[in-house]
Amino acid sequence: MSTSKRHSSSKSEGGNPKARPPPSAPRPSASILLLSPTNKVLLLHRVRTSSSFPSAHVFPGGNLSSFHEGPIPGVDSPSRHVDGDAYRLAAVRETFEESGILLARREGGGGLLNVPSDVMEDGRKKVHSEQVKFREWVASLGGTPDVESLLPFTRWVTPTNQPKRFTTQMYLYMLPLPPSSAEDLRNAEAAAVKQETIIQVPTHDGGLEHTAATFDSISTWLAKARDGSIILFPPQLFLLTLLSEFLTGDPASSASADEKIRYYSDQRAAALEFLSRTPTSPAGLAGAKQHPAALVPWADKVMSPTALFMLPGDGRLVLGLDKPGPELAQSGRAGDPDRVVLVDFKKEGPRRVEVRSRQEVLRQKREAEEAESKDTSKGKL
């Protein structure tokens, strides 16, 4: 979701400015921030020739399909920008098509559906080419797409200055942890739920849209973005930054198997507590008058990045995240009033992307302007 500038008007042959065409309607899409059993995050490396996010690392996801998901909410429908079954099914389907990871459960309850690799790859090709409906293919294997385990985690609406716009529902999905002890296993079996750890190794889609599909720690992904070895667009970097406070890496190598599992479980619990918390403003602001956007939970937040200003002495554009975009301006929904994203848009993509406190950046801007004003006054003496 770039916010690079486009000309708002141009002159006709007679010299009069042309009216700017209305913004395109954002296309419904869905993406999943997928956690491995050790809380690594899956990112896909998009091909350089992609029309969206070229060469970037992205979460698996894509556009809703009427073939697979059925009727798609119309442009003026209130459900166009709301989490729902079509968005959830598209998120699971696209993850399967793009990474080969199938988020499906055995029909009637129980653990994840275990499918032989050759059957998975055959189904992946048939689903992608629309030879078979995704839900029907999963049902033929005795399973159902695990849409219930998806946790809504913000929606992003492309700014109106872009020719291709999307309304993207983001989700968090946590692949199950194995039982942490024999007692846990006995309890699960007593509940007639067979617990098993199914290892699904992500693979790219043969170069159609991606050249790599990899799980890695959030700290590694963010470090690679900082040193410029990968490209992360603002939505991906923002969400990874939020979760980096809780998904902090691996336990000590000397920890027992049970200790490791409990370590990852505690990380998830902390992240889920954060995502369920309202107001969403940092704890340091507790007791202060809350911005209305802070009362919108993370599941319902809508971000449409807005260019605020160039940060003096820094060279990066500051993007506000509190506005939901024109389509949802009167909906009562909003984004994050407490953070902004700094970004340097280059030809090859966004660089030096960073999430900062809005108050901190505004203070830095004010101090830089005051210093410049003093220097100007001295020059006139």
TIBA-338689 format. One record per atom (N, C-alpha, C): x negated, y, z. Coordinates in steps of 0.05 Angstrom, whole numbers, plus 5000, padded with zeros to 4 digits. Atoms other than C-alpha are relative to their C-alpha. Layout:
XYZ;...
***
This chain:
498349775000;500050005000;498350255000;501749775003;495650544974;501650265002;498749745000;497351274985;498450204982;501549825018;492951544928;501950184987;498349795010;495652174897;500849954971;499049995027;499952214835;501050284995;499049735006;501852854799;503050005004;497249994995;508653064823;501650114976;498749905024;510253414757;498050054979;501749945023;507453544688;501550184982;498749815017;508754054635;500949874974;499050105026;512953904574;498750164978;501249865022;511054134505;500750295000;499249714999;514854784516;498850155023;501449864978;510754934579;501649985026;498550024976;516254794629;499349745015;500750244985;514754304685;502249804999;498050215000;518153634681;500649925029;499250094973;522053404741;498749735006;501250254993;518652844779;502149785000;498050215001;522252194766;500549895029;499550104974;525651884826;498249765006;501850234993;521451374865;501449744993;498950265006;522250654845;501149875025;498950144977;526350204890;498049795009;501950204989;521949784936;501049724997;499250285004;522049044918;499749845026;500250154975;523448564976;497849794998;502150204998;517448144996;499549935029;500550094973;514947765057;497349895002;502750104995;508247585087;499849885028;500350134974;505847155145;497150045010;502550004986;500247285193;499949735015;500050284992;498646555204;497649935018;502150084981;494846305266;499649704999;500750284999;491145645266;500349915029;499950104972;491245195329;497850135018;502049864984;484945575351;500150304996;499449715002;488046265337;498350144979;501249875023;484246395273;502250094981;498049885018;487846805220;499349934971;500450075028;488846595148;500150254982;499949785020;486947105094;499349884973;500550095027;487047005019;498550224985;501549815016;482147344972;501250024972;498649965025;486047634914;498150044977;501749975024;483247614843;499750294993;500649725007;480248244816;502050124980;498149905020;485348294760;502950025010;497349994989;491348274807;501250284998;498749735002;496448834797;500750115028;499549914972;497448874873;497749915017;502250064982;491748914923;497749864986;502250145014;486248724873;497549985017;502550064986;480048404904;500350015030;499649974971;483048504974;500449735013;499250234983;483848005030;502750065012;497249954992;491247935046;501149765015;498550224989;496047515086;501549864978;498350145021;499746975046;502850125000;497349895003;506347235019;500550094971;499349905026;509947514959;502950084998;497349905005;516447734928;502149785004;497850184998;523147424942;500849914972;499250125025;525646964887;502949925001;497250085001;533046894868;500249704995;499950285005;531446194843;499749845026;500550154976;528845964910;501650095024;498749894977;532046424960;503050074996;497249935005;538746544927;500350304995;499649725005;541947234920;498250185017;501849814986;537147794939;501750255006;498449764993;540248394976;499550224980;500249795020;541648954927;498650255011;501549764993;538149624927;501450165021;498549844981;543649964966;501149845024;499050164978;545149385013;498550055026;501449964974;543649495087;498149775006;501750234994;540548795089;497550004983;502449995017;535348995037;497450035017;502349944984;530649225092;500249875028;499550134974;532748745148;499049714998;500850284999;529648085169;502549824996;497850185005;533947505145;499049744988;500750265010;534046805117;498450014974;501349995026;531947005047;497150095004;502849914995;525747375074;498449775013;501550224986;523946795120;499349774982;500550225018;524646265067;497850084980;502049915019;520546685018;497250005013;502649994986;515046775070;498849725002;500950284997;514546015082;499349894972;500550105028;515045855007;497450124989;502449875011;509746364987;497549905013;502350104985;505046115041;499349724989;500550265012;505845415012;498850024972;501149975027;504745634940;497250105000;502649865001;498746064956;497849865015;502250124983;495045665009;500349695002;499650294997;497944955006;500849925028;499250064973;499945005079;503150005001;497150035000;507044745089;501050035029;498849954973;510745035149;502949894999;497450145000;516444535154;500049805022;499650194979;519244095208;501749774991;498450235007;522143405206;502950055006;497149964998;529643415196;500949875027;499050104975;533243335262;498350085024;501749924978;527743655304;497449854999;502650134999;520743455323;497850174989;502349855008;513943655299;500050074971;500349925028;511343915234;500149764981;499850215021;512743505171;497249934990;502650095010;506643095151;500449884972;499650075028;506143025076;497349934988;502550075013;500642655036;499050234982;501149785016;495943135000;500850004971;499350015028;497642884931;502950084995;497249915001;505142984944;500150305004;500049724995;503643674971;499250164975;501049855023;499743894910;502049984976;498050035021;504943614862;502450195006;497849824993;510443984900;499350294997;500949725002;506344614902;500250104972;499949925029;505844634826;502950024991;497249995009;513244474816;501550235012;498649774987;515544994866;499150264987;501049755012;511045534836;501150044972;499049985028;513445384765;503049994999;497150014998;520745364789;501249764986;498950265010;521744634768;501949895021;498350104978;524944504836;500250225021;499649804979;527844944891;498549915024;501850064977;523244984951;501549855022;498650124978;528444825003;500949714993;499250275008;530944224963;497649814999;502450175001;523843964953;499249915029;500650074972;522543995029;502049805010;497950184991;529243655042;499649724989;500450275012;527343084995;497849855015;502150134984;521442945041;500949955029;499050034973;525842925103;499450235018;500749774983;524243625127;501750244994;498749745005;526644335131;498050225005;501949784996;522744985124;500250125028;500049914972;520745235193;500450305002;499549725000;523945915187;500550115028;499349924973;525945925260;497650095017;502449934985;518845975285;498650254991;501249745009;517346615247;500850225019;499549774983;516647225291;499750264984;500249755015;518347885257;497950195013;502249834989;512348355265;499550234981;499949755016;513749025230;500849954971;499449995029;516149195160;498550244989;501649785013;512049615111;501450074974;498749905024;515250045058;498050184985;502049855016;510650305003;500850294997;499349725003;510351065000;501150064972;498649945025;514351404945;498150104978;501849905021;508151664908;498749774985;501250225014;506550964883;502049884980;498250105020;509450664819;501249735007;498950264991;510149964849;500450015030;499449984972;513649954915;501249745010;499150254987;515249394964;501250075027;499050014972;519349305027;499249735011;501250254992;515248775061;500449935029;499650094973;517448395122;497649835008;502350144989;511448165162;500949815023;499450194979;511747555207;497449905013;502150144986;507347215258;500949715003;499450284997;507146455257;497649865013;502150134985;503146035306;500149704995;500150295003;501245335284;499849875028;499850114973;502544875344;497349925011;502350104985;497344735396;500549705007;499650274991;496144005414;500749995030;499450024972;498543755482;497550055017;502349934984;494044025537;499249795020;500750214981;494143395579;501749764995;498450255002;496642685583;502850055011;497449954988;502242945628;501850154980;498549865020;504443435574;501149814979;499350195021;504542865524;502349825010;497950174989;508742425570;502750155001;497649844998;513742995581;501250034972;499049965027;514243105506;501349754990;498950255009;515342375492;502649945014;497550054985;520642345547;502350164987;498049845014;524242885508;500549914972;499650125027;523942445446;498850184979;501449845019;519242935412;497249904996;502650115005;513242625380;498050234994;501949795003;507343095388;497649894984;502350085015;501843055337;498750254988;501449775011;496543525312;499549944970;500350045029;497043585236;498150224990;502049815010;490943915206;500650054970;499549925027;492644295143;497750194992;502349835009;486544575106;501050174977;499149835022;488245185064;498349984975;501450005025;486345184991;501250234983;499049795017;486845734939;501849884978;498050095019;491845694882;498849954972;501350065026;486745524828;499250254985;500849765013;485146244814;502250154986;497849855012;492146454792;500250275013;499849754985;492546984846;497750035020;502049994979;487046804895;497649824994;502450155004;479946554895;499149865025;500750134975;479546344968;502250025020;498050004978;483946165027;498649905025;501850074978;480346175094;501250095027;499449934972;481846165169;497450105012;502349914985;477146585211;501050175023;499249844977;477146985275;500650284992;499449725006;480147675276;497550185002;502449844998;473547965300;498249984976;501650045024;470047665240;501250154976;498749855022;475147945191;499650305003;500349714996;474848635222;497150094996;502949935004;467148635223;499450004970;500550015028;467048445149;501350254986;498849765012;471849015133;498350255007;501649774992;467449505172;497550024984;502549985015;461149315135;500450004970;499449975028;464649335068;499949744984;500250255015;463948595050;502749894992;497350075010;471448515044;501750265001;498149785001;477248985029;502549925015;497450034986;483049045078;501650254996;498249775002;488849505062;501150075027;499149914974;491849915119;501949815014;498250184985;497649425135;498549765013;501450234990;493048825143;498150085023;501949924980;487749205182;501450095025;498549914977;492949525227;501049775017;498950224985;496248875247;497849835013;502250154988;489648515257;498850155023;501149844978;487149085300;501849985025;498250034977;493349045344;499549745015;500250264988;492448305356;497149945010;502850054992;484848345365;499650045030;500249964971;485948585436;500649745016;499150244985;489047905454;498749754989;501250235013;486147405404;497050064997;502749894997;479047525426;497849804993;502150195008;475346905400;500349745015;500050274989;473546225426;499149995029;500950034973;472545975497;497149915001;502850094997;465745765524;499849714989;500450265012;462945165488;500049775021;500150204979;462244805555;502849945011;497350054990;469844845567;501049724991;498950265007;473544185568;502250044978;497949985021;478744015514;502550135011;497649884989;484444185561;499650305006;500649724994;481044845582;500150164974;499949855026;480245045509;502950044991;497249985008;487544905494;501450215017;498749804983;489845305554;499050284994;501249745007;485145875534;501550114976;498549905023;488445925466;502950055006;497249964992;495345855497;500350265015;499949754985;493846435545;499750244981;500349795020;491546865486;502750054986;497449975013;498146735451;502150125018;498149894981;502146885513;499650305003;500549724998;498747555520;500950164975;499249865025;499947735447;503150014999;497150005001;507347535452;501150195020;499149814980;508147945516;499850294989;500449745012;505348545479;502150064979;498149965022;509948445419;502950035010;497349984990;516148395463;500450255018;499949784981;514449015504;501250254987;499049735007;518449665498;500250175026;501149865023;516850235499;497449884990;502450115012;511250045452;497550175004;502349824996;506850635471;498049875020;502050124982;500250455507;500850055029;499249994972;500950345582;499250265013;500949744989;497150995596;502150224998;497949805004;503251375572;502549945017;497750084984;507951035621;500850235018;499049784984;512351535656;500350264984;499849765017;511452055601;502549984983;497750005018;517152255556;499349854974;500750175022;517351735501;500950114974;499249945028;517351875427;502249804992;497950195007;523751575398;499049754985;501150235014;519551125353;498849795019;501250194981;516350815415;502149815012;497950164990;523150535434;500949784981;499450205020;523550125370;498149775004;501850224995;520749425384;498449934975;501750075022;515249145341;501449844979;498550175019;520048655308;501650184981;498349835016;524149245281;498550254989;501449765009;518749765268;499749994969;500449975029;518250025196;497950214996;502249825006;511850345171;500050084971;500449915027;511550775109;497850215002;502249824995;504551085111;500350284987;499749735009;504651845105;497350155002;502549854999;498552265086;500450255017;499849774982;497552775142;498050214993;502149805006;490853115129;497449854996;502750105001;483552995113;498650085026;501349944975;479652935177;497450154996;502449835004;474453505179;497549865008;502550114993;467353275177;499849704997;499950295001;469452555165;500549904971;499550075028;472052535093;502149794996;497950205003;477552035107;502850135003;497249914999;485052125097;501249875025;498650094976;489252065160;502949934992;497350095006;495651655151;501649975025;498150044978;501451725198;501749754995;498650255002;505351095213;502750015013;497549984984;511451365250;502550014982;497749975018;516051475189;500749744986;499250255013;520150905158;500450024970;499449975029;520751195087;502850094995;497449885005;526651525053;502349805001;497850195000;530750885046;501149955028;499150064973;531050815122;499950255018;500349754985;530551545143;502350045020;497749974982;537551525175;500749755014;499350274989;537250815201;499549985030;500750024972;534550965270;497549845005;502550154997;528550535257;497650184994;502449845003;521450805258;497649835004;502450154998;514250605262;498550045026;501849974976;508350725309;499350295003;500649714996;507951435338;497350045013;502349974984;501551295376;497349954986;502550075015;496551065323;500250114972;500249935028;494251295256;497849834987;502150155015;489950975202;498450194984;501849855016;483851305173;499049834977;500850165023;481951095103;498750184979;501349875023;477351295046;500749844975;499150145024;480751104981;497950034978;501950005022;475650904929;501249864976;499050135024;476550644859;500349705004;499950294996;475049934882;501949925023;498150064978;480049994940;499350165025;500449844975;480550275011;497449915014;502450054985;474150335050;500050155026;500249884974;472350535121;502750035013;497350004988;479350355144;499749965030;500250014971;480250465218;502650085013;497749934984;485950485268;499050165024;500749824978;485451065318;502450105014;497949874985;489551395371;500850264986;499149755013;493851955340;499150245016;500849774983;492352415399;497050064997;502949975002;484952295393;499250134973;500649895027;484852445318;500950294998;499049725000;489053075327;498150185016;501949844984;484253315381;497450044985;502549985016;478253175336;500450214978;499549815021;481553575280;500150295012;499849744988;483154155327;497350115008;502749924992;476054175355;498350084976;501649945024;473054165285;500950274988;499049755010;477554735263;499250245017;500949794982;475855145325;497050064996;502849965004;468455035313;499550154974;500349875026;469155245240;500950295002;499149734996;473055865261;497950175014;502149864986;467456065309;497750064982;502349965019;462155965256;500750224980;499249795019;466156405208;499950275013;500149744986;466856955260;497250095004;502849924997;459456945274;498850104974;501049925025;458057015201;500850284992;499049745006;462057655198;498750225017;501349804982;458057995254;497550114987;
***
